[in-house]
Every structure is written in structure tokens, then in C-alpha cells.
Amino acid sequence: QVQLVESGGGLVQAGDSLRLSCAASGRTVESIIMAWFRQAPGREREFVARISRIGDTMYADPVKNRSIIFRDSAKNTVYLQMTSLKPEDTAVYHCAASLLPTPGTFVTRGSYEYWGQGTQVTVSS
């Protein structure tokens, strides 16, 4: 069992930066695959970024080159650092975790068993 608690969302202006946090409990962040997804009003939840057990990362095209996902083992927390925020980044951002041992890209919702409640990010123009 893994529990995830997100924080760090808020109201920012276009061009600003933001760091989202996902505190995990129940497992160490190095032992699980962790990801960020987001869901805008009226839209499907979409993949943003993920970090594997060995630390390799993957990003969705809309956030590539302006986002970094990383983890802090001492705090058992995964972060999503986003820069150059755009109004289209407005969404509820959810942290997700997977214990699945099977290989894969882990960019789909179905790859993850555990989810946090989400944190709202609103980017004004």
C-alpha cells in the first residue's frame, strides 16, 4: 500500500515557475515508479512526467524542456518543477505510483495503482 499527498499548487502568472511535491509513505520512492498526471476541466487525465526506479525520466511533449521530475530520498518525496508556465497548464495535478514489476513506458493511467488527491494549478494570462 502506498499513500501519496501532493502539495505546492496555486495561482501563478504565465511565465512563472512552480514546484509540486508528492510525499509518499508505505514504500520508498526508489522502489516504485512515480509519475505526475494532470486533468483540466472537461478533459481526460493526461500524463505529464514519470521517474523510474533507476531514475530515468520521461516527459509529455507539452511540458518537455520546461519541466523536471526528480526525487529526494531523504524526504521520500517526488517533485515536479515546471517553468515558463502557460494558461494551458491549468489543471489539477495528481501524483501516481506503480509497484508493477513488468517493463513498460508507464505513461498511461492504467499503469498506476495508487493516486493522490491532487493539487490545483491555475495559470493566469
Helices and strands as residue ranges (DSSP letters): E 3-7, E 10-13, E 18-25, G 29-31, E 33-39, E 46-51, E 57-59, E 67-72, E 77-82, G 87-89, E 91-98, G 109-111, E 114-115, E 119-124
